[in-house]
Amino acid sequence: MADRTFLDWPFLDDGHRRLADALEDWCARELGRGHDEADVDGATRDLVRRLGEGGWLRYVVPAAYGGAREAIDVRSLCLIRETLARHDGLADFAFAMQGLGSGTITLFGSDAQRARYLPDVVSGTRVAAFALTELASGSDVANMETAAVRAGNGWRVDGAKTYISNGGIADHYVLFARTGEAPGAKGLSAFVVDADAPGLRIAERIAVIAPHPLATLRFDDCRLPADALLGEPGRGFAQAMATLDVFRTTVGAAALGFARRALDEATARAKERRLFGQALADNAITQSKLAEMALDVDASALLVYRAAWTRDAAGRRNTREAAMAKLHATEAAQAVVDKAVQIFGGLGVVSGVPVERLYREVRALRIYEGASEVQRVVIARQHLAEAAPSRGPAAPAAA
């Protein structure tokens, strides 16, 4: 059983603790049987349905549209992602994409748009997706090339998006495209696009080391009605960043879940494995590795739940805190999982062993929703902006 003492930290309240207990019980009953990697689409749809039936998708939308709380609570999202990731990486993915693929609708959609899309997201009958990334621009969102122009009473979209999670199985995509109100970031807008929109096709399915639905989308003279626009034109960049500010912290939480599972697996292995006449856990080198892993896990947890608390309870924008949480937790999780594989030895790279699966699952987290290099830039810029103005060099003392 993973360490749960963090639930007593002041970042969380009794409602969070009840949520964690209930989800732990559900995961023990519903997850852990593995998935058919040859049918990852079917497995993902099934998990979305089961998460909806279990009531867990209520946490990705506000109460007015079937949600559990009046507003999205990032601490709840983090607790759910951490717990799901510890039990089943694909379940975490399914949950996360329901949130990310509906977050912009929640934050910026009209009442009609929210009423149309969010209740089905909650029930698990609608699979959501978030279409931001392009092959050439990557993290440089302001330089995207996919364009939407006004056509009659609606819009015409041309371009491509790639590495789109749930691509090929989603029922709708939140799409970001250039509408040209101004150069760069100020000329982007957000749209909600139904999967059956004329001119939208799946150009390629992309296979990755930890299988999940991923695709390149192609928009060729794709026609959208006027009410597909989310919020105001020209505000798409700000809307994308606001959505990612909510969910970026939760990426750190998922990494934390992977790291906790790796630490648990490594600890159990070290206790049971004997080498040179003693338990591996009695070896000083192994103890050093376990100490480093435990330290990384706790440091990540502190950063993740501080970032979530900053947004939920302090009511402040948490760009800096979320970037720190995402950066440290994902980098640390990679290190923790690597140490776990090392402790397992040859068994650690056998397909299907939990630490081998974790090794594949954790890698993408250092890239998506802002690569580690981008998070360092975000942290540095925030730090410099908040630092006191320099007073320059001290004047020389009088002779």
C-alpha positions as CSV (number, residue, x, y, z in Angstrom):
1,M,0.0,0.0,0.0
2,A,1.4,3.4,-1.0
3,D,2.1,6.0,1.7
4,R,-1.0,8.0,2.4
5,T,0.2,10.2,5.2
6,F,0.1,13.2,2.8
7,L,-3.6,13.1,3.0
8,D,-3.2,14.7,6.5
9,W,-1.4,17.7,5.1
10,P,-3.1,21.1,5.5
11,F,-3.4,21.5,1.7
12,L,-6.3,19.0,1.8
13,D,-9.6,18.9,3.7
14,D,-11.9,16.2,4.9
15,G,-13.8,16.1,1.5
16,H,-10.5,15.3,-0.2
17,R,-9.7,12.6,2.2
18,R,-13.1,11.0,1.7
19,L,-12.6,11.2,-2.1
20,A,-9.2,9.5,-1.8
21,D,-10.6,6.7,0.3
22,A,-13.6,6.1,-2.0
23,L,-11.4,6.1,-5.2
24,E,-8.9,3.7,-3.6
25,D,-11.7,1.2,-3.0
26,W,-13.0,1.6,-6.5
27,C,-9.6,1.2,-8.1
28,A,-9.0,-2.0,-6.0
29,R,-12.3,-3.4,-7.5
30,E,-12.2,-2.1,-11.0
31,L,-8.6,-1.8,-12.1
32,G,-5.4,-3.9,-12.3
33,R,-6.6,-6.5,-14.8
34,G,-4.5,-5.0,-17.6
35,H,-5.6,-4.1,-21.1
36,D,-5.4,-5.5,-24.6
37,E,-2.8,-3.3,-26.2
38,A,-4.1,-4.5,-29.6
39,D,-7.4,-2.7,-28.8
40,V,-6.3,0.4,-26.9
41,D,-9.2,2.3,-28.5
42,G,-11.8,-0.1,-27.0
43,A,-10.0,-0.1,-23.7
44,T,-10.0,3.7,-23.5
45,R,-13.7,4.0,-24.4
46,D,-14.5,1.3,-21.8
47,L,-12.5,3.2,-19.1
48,V,-14.2,6.5,-19.9
49,R,-17.6,4.7,-19.5
50,R,-16.6,3.1,-16.3
51,L,-15.1,6.3,-14.9
52,G,-18.4,8.0,-15.7
53,E,-20.5,5.3,-14.1
54,G,-18.3,5.4,-11.0
55,G,-18.9,9.2,-10.7
56,W,-15.3,10.2,-11.0
57,L,-15.8,12.3,-14.1
58,R,-18.1,14.6,-12.1
59,Y,-14.8,16.3,-10.9
60,V,-13.9,17.6,-14.3
61,V,-16.9,19.9,-14.7
62,P,-18.8,22.3,-12.4
63,A,-21.9,21.4,-10.5
64,A,-24.2,23.3,-12.8
65,Y,-23.6,20.6,-15.5
66,G,-23.5,17.5,-13.4
67,G,-20.2,18.1,-11.6
68,A,-19.3,17.3,-8.0
69,R,-18.3,20.8,-6.9
70,E,-19.4,24.3,-7.7
71,A,-16.2,24.9,-9.6
72,I,-13.3,22.7,-10.7
73,D,-11.2,21.8,-7.7
74,V,-7.6,21.1,-8.8
75,R,-6.8,19.3,-5.6
76,S,-9.5,16.8,-6.4
77,L,-8.2,16.4,-9.9
78,C,-4.7,15.8,-8.5
79,L,-5.9,13.2,-6.0
80,I,-7.8,11.3,-8.7
81,R,-4.9,11.4,-11.2
82,E,-2.4,10.3,-8.6
83,T,-4.5,7.4,-7.5
84,L,-5.5,6.3,-11.0
85,A,-1.9,6.5,-12.3
86,R,-0.7,4.4,-9.4
87,H,-3.2,1.7,-10.3
88,D,-3.5,2.0,-14.1
89,G,-1.8,4.4,-16.5
90,L,-4.5,4.1,-19.2
91,A,-7.2,4.9,-16.6
92,D,-5.3,8.1,-15.7
93,F,-5.1,9.0,-19.3
94,A,-8.8,8.4,-19.9
95,F,-9.7,10.6,-16.9
96,A,-7.2,13.4,-17.8
97,M,-8.4,13.8,-21.3
98,Q,-12.0,14.1,-20.3
99,G,-10.9,17.1,-18.2
100,L,-8.5,18.6,-20.7
101,G,-10.9,18.1,-23.6
102,S,-13.7,19.9,-21.8
103,G,-11.8,22.4,-19.7
104,T,-11.9,25.2,-22.3
105,I,-15.6,24.7,-22.7
106,T,-16.1,24.9,-18.9
107,L,-14.0,28.1,-18.7
108,F,-15.0,30.0,-21.8
109,G,-18.0,28.3,-23.4
110,S,-21.4,29.7,-23.7
111,D,-24.3,28.3,-21.5
112,A,-25.5,26.5,-24.6
113,Q,-22.1,25.0,-25.4
114,R,-21.7,23.9,-21.8
115,A,-25.2,22.3,-21.7
116,R,-24.6,20.5,-25.0
117,Y,-21.2,19.0,-24.2
118,L,-20.4,18.8,-20.4
119,P,-23.2,16.5,-19.1
120,D,-22.1,13.8,-21.6
121,V,-18.5,14.2,-20.6
122,V,-19.5,13.6,-17.0
123,S,-21.5,10.5,-17.9
124,G,-18.7,9.0,-19.9
125,T,-20.8,8.8,-23.0
126,R,-18.8,11.5,-24.8
127,V,-15.0,11.1,-25.4
128,A,-13.2,14.5,-25.3
129,A,-10.0,15.7,-26.9
130,F,-7.8,18.9,-27.0
131,A,-6.3,19.8,-30.3
132,L,-3.5,22.3,-29.9
133,T,-0.1,20.8,-31.0
134,E,1.3,21.1,-34.5
135,L,4.3,19.3,-35.9
136,A,6.3,22.5,-36.8
137,S,5.4,24.7,-33.8
138,G,5.2,22.2,-30.9
139,S,5.4,24.2,-27.7
140,D,5.6,27.4,-29.6
141,V,1.8,27.7,-29.7
142,A,1.8,31.3,-31.0
143,N,3.3,30.2,-34.3
144,M,0.6,27.6,-35.2
145,E,-0.4,27.5,-38.8
146,T,-3.9,25.9,-38.8
147,A,-6.2,28.7,-39.9
148,A,-9.9,29.4,-39.5
149,V,-11.5,32.1,-41.7
150,R,-15.0,33.3,-41.8
151,A,-17.2,31.6,-44.4
152,G,-20.8,32.8,-44.7
153,N,-22.4,32.4,-41.3
154,G,-19.7,30.1,-40.0
155,W,-16.0,29.2,-40.4
156,R,-13.7,27.3,-42.7
157,V,-10.7,25.5,-41.2
158,D,-7.6,24.3,-43.0
159,G,-4.5,22.7,-41.5
160,A,-3.3,19.9,-39.3
161,K,-2.8,19.0,-35.6
162,T,-0.7,16.1,-34.4
163,Y,0.0,14.1,-31.3
164,I,-3.6,14.5,-30.4
165,S,-4.6,12.3,-27.5
166,N,-7.9,10.5,-28.1
167,G,-7.5,11.3,-31.8
168,G,-9.6,8.9,-33.7
169,I,-12.0,8.0,-30.9
170,A,-13.1,11.4,-29.6
171,D,-16.6,12.7,-30.1
172,H,-15.4,16.3,-30.1
173,Y,-12.2,18.2,-30.3
174,V,-11.4,21.6,-28.7
175,L,-9.4,23.1,-31.6
176,F,-7.1,26.1,-31.6
177,A,-6.6,27.9,-34.9
178,R,-5.3,31.2,-36.3
179,T,-8.0,33.7,-37.1
180,G,-5.8,36.6,-37.7
181,E,-7.0,39.4,-35.4
182,A,-3.4,40.3,-34.7
183,P,0.0,38.7,-35.3
184,G,1.3,35.9,-33.1
185,A,-0.5,34.9,-29.9
186,K,-3.2,37.5,-30.2
187,G,-4.5,36.1,-33.5
188,L,-5.7,32.7,-32.3
189,S,-9.2,31.4,-31.4
190,A,-10.7,28.3,-29.9
191,F,-13.5,26.2,-31.4
192,V,-15.4,23.0,-30.4
193,V,-15.5,20.6,-33.4
194,D,-17.6,17.6,-33.5
195,A,-15.8,14.5,-34.8
196,D,-18.2,14.1,-37.7
197,A,-17.6,17.7,-39.0
198,P,-17.3,17.7,-42.8
199,G,-13.7,18.2,-43.8
200,L,-12.2,16.7,-40.6
201,R,-10.4,13.4,-41.0
202,I,-7.9,11.2,-39.1
203,A,-4.8,11.5,-41.3
204,E,-2.6,9.1,-39.2
205,R,-2.8,7.0,-36.1
206,I,0.4,7.2,-34.1
207,A,1.9,4.3,-32.1
208,V,3.8,5.2,-29.0
209,I,5.8,3.3,-26.3
210,A,2.9,3.4,-23.8
211,P,-0.1,2.7,-26.1
212,H,-3.0,5.1,-26.0
213,P,-5.2,6.6,-28.7
214,L,-3.1,9.2,-30.6
215,A,-3.5,10.7,-34.0
216,T,-2.8,13.4,-36.6
217,L,-5.9,15.3,-37.5
218,R,-6.4,17.0,-40.9
219,F,-8.7,19.8,-41.6
220,D,-9.5,20.3,-45.3
221,D,-12.1,22.9,-46.0
222,C,-13.7,21.9,-42.7
223,R,-16.9,23.8,-42.2
224,L,-18.0,24.9,-38.7
225,P,-21.1,26.7,-37.7
226,A,-20.8,30.2,-36.1
227,D,-21.6,28.8,-32.6
228,A,-18.5,26.5,-32.7
229,L,-16.4,29.5,-31.6
230,L,-15.5,29.3,-27.9
231,G,-15.6,32.8,-26.3
232,E,-14.2,35.8,-28.2
233,P,-12.2,35.6,-31.4
234,G,-8.5,36.4,-30.9
235,R,-8.5,35.0,-27.3
236,G,-7.5,31.5,-28.1
237,F,-3.9,31.6,-26.8
238,A,-5.1,33.0,-23.4
239,Q,-7.8,30.4,-23.3
240,A,-5.4,27.6,-24.0
241,M,-2.9,28.8,-21.4
242,A,-5.7,29.2,-18.8
243,T,-6.9,25.6,-19.5
244,L,-3.3,24.3,-19.2
245,D,-2.8,26.2,-16.0
246,V,-5.7,24.2,-14.5
247,F,-4.5,20.8,-15.7
248,R,-0.7,21.2,-15.8
249,T,-0.5,20.6,-12.1
250,T,-2.4,17.3,-12.5
251,V,0.3,16.1,-14.9
252,G,2.7,16.3,-11.9
253,A,0.1,14.4,-9.9
254,A,0.0,11.6,-12.4
255,A,3.8,11.4,-12.4
256,L,3.6,11.3,-8.6
257,G,1.3,8.3,-8.9
258,F,3.7,6.5,-11.2
259,A,6.6,7.3,-8.8
260,R,4.7,6.0,-5.7
261,R,3.9,2.7,-7.5
262,A,7.6,2.3,-8.5
263,L,8.7,3.0,-5.0
264,D,6.3,0.4,-3.6
265,E,7.3,-2.2,-6.2
266,A,11.0,-1.6,-5.6
267,T,10.6,-1.7,-1.8
268,A,8.8,-5.1,-2.0
269,R,11.4,-6.4,-4.4
270,A,14.3,-5.3,-2.3
271,K,12.8,-7.0,0.8
272,E,12.1,-10.3,-0.9
273,R,15.2,-10.6,-3.2
274,R,18.3,-12.2,-1.7
275,L,21.8,-11.4,-3.1
276,F,25.1,-12.6,-1.7
277,G,23.4,-14.1,1.3
278,Q,21.3,-11.2,2.4
279,A,18.2,-9.4,1.5
280,L,18.8,-6.7,-1.1
281,A,17.1,-4.2,1.3
282,D,20.0,-4.8,3.7
283,N,22.5,-3.5,1.1
284,A,23.7,0.0,1.7
285,I,23.6,0.9,-2.0
286,T,20.0,-0.2,-2.3
287,Q,19.1,1.7,0.9
288,S,20.6,4.8,-0.7
289,K,18.5,4.4,-3.8
290,L,15.3,3.8,-1.8
291,A,16.1,6.9,0.3
292,E,16.5,9.0,-2.8
293,M,13.3,7.7,-4.3
294,A,11.3,8.4,-1.1
295,L,12.8,11.9,-1.0
296,D,11.8,12.6,-4.6
297,V,8.3,11.3,-4.0
298,D,7.6,13.5,-1.0
299,A,9.2,16.6,-2.6
300,S,7.0,16.1,-5.7
301,A,3.9,15.7,-3.5
302,L,4.6,18.9,-1.7
303,L,5.0,20.8,-4.9
304,V,1.9,19.3,-6.6
305,Y,-0.5,19.9,-3.7
306,R,1.0,23.4,-3.0
307,A,0.3,24.3,-6.6
308,A,-3.2,22.9,-6.4
309,W,-3.9,24.6,-3.1
310,T,-2.6,28.0,-4.5
311,R,-5.3,27.9,-7.2
312,D,-8.1,26.4,-5.1
313,A,-7.8,28.0,-1.7
314,A,-5.6,31.0,-2.2
315,G,-7.5,31.9,-5.3
316,R,-4.3,33.0,-7.2
317,R,-3.1,32.2,-10.7
318,N,-0.6,29.4,-10.1
319,T,1.5,29.6,-13.3
320,R,4.8,29.5,-11.4
321,E,3.7,26.8,-8.9
322,A,2.2,24.6,-11.6
323,A,5.3,24.8,-13.7
324,M,7.5,23.8,-10.7
325,A,5.2,21.0,-9.8
326,K,5.0,19.6,-13.3
327,L,8.8,20.0,-13.9
328,H,10.0,18.4,-10.6
329,A,7.4,15.7,-10.4
330,T,7.9,14.4,-13.9
331,E,11.7,14.6,-13.8
332,A,11.7,13.0,-10.4
333,A,9.3,10.2,-11.4
334,Q,11.5,9.3,-14.4
335,A,14.5,8.9,-11.9
336,V,12.4,7.0,-9.4
337,V,11.1,4.5,-12.0
338,D,14.6,4.1,-13.4
339,K,16.0,3.2,-10.0
340,A,13.1,0.8,-9.5
341,V,14.0,-1.0,-12.8
342,Q,17.6,-1.2,-11.6
343,I,16.6,-2.8,-8.3
344,F,14.6,-5.4,-10.2
345,G,17.6,-6.2,-12.3
346,G,16.9,-8.3,-15.4
347,L,13.3,-8.8,-14.4
348,G,12.7,-5.0,-14.6
349,V,12.9,-5.0,-18.4
350,V,10.6,-8.0,-18.9
351,S,7.4,-7.0,-20.7
352,G,4.4,-6.8,-18.5
353,V,6.3,-6.4,-15.2
354,P,4.9,-3.4,-13.4
355,V,8.2,-1.4,-13.4
356,E,8.7,-2.1,-17.1
357,R,5.3,-0.7,-17.8
358,L,5.9,2.3,-15.6
359,Y,9.2,2.9,-17.4
360,R,7.3,3.3,-20.7
361,E,4.3,5.2,-19.2
362,V,6.3,7.9,-17.4
363,R,8.4,9.1,-20.3
364,A,5.8,11.1,-22.1
365,L,5.0,13.2,-19.1
366,R,8.2,15.2,-19.4
367,I,7.0,16.3,-22.9
368,Y,3.3,16.9,-23.1
369,E,1.5,20.0,-21.8
370,G,4.8,21.8,-21.9
371,A,8.1,20.0,-22.0
372,S,10.5,20.3,-19.1
373,E,12.6,22.8,-21.0
374,V,9.6,25.1,-21.4
375,Q,8.7,24.8,-17.7
376,R,12.2,26.0,-16.8
377,V,11.6,29.1,-19.0
378,V,8.2,29.7,-17.4
379,I,9.7,29.4,-13.9
380,A,12.6,31.7,-14.7
381,R,10.4,34.4,-16.3
382,Q,8.0,34.3,-13.4
383,H,10.9,34.5,-10.9
384,L,12.5,37.5,-12.7
385,A,9.1,39.3,-13.0
386,E,8.5,38.9,-9.3
387,A,12.0,39.7,-8.1
388,A,12.7,43.1,-6.6
389,P,14.2,45.6,-9.0
390,S,17.9,45.7,-9.0
391,R,19.5,48.7,-7.3
392,G,22.7,48.3,-9.3
393,P,26.2,48.1,-7.8
394,A,26.9,49.7,-4.5
395,A,28.6,53.1,-4.6
396,P,32.3,53.0,-3.6
397,A,33.1,54.1,-0.1
398,A,34.4,57.6,0.4
399,A,38.2,58.0,0.8
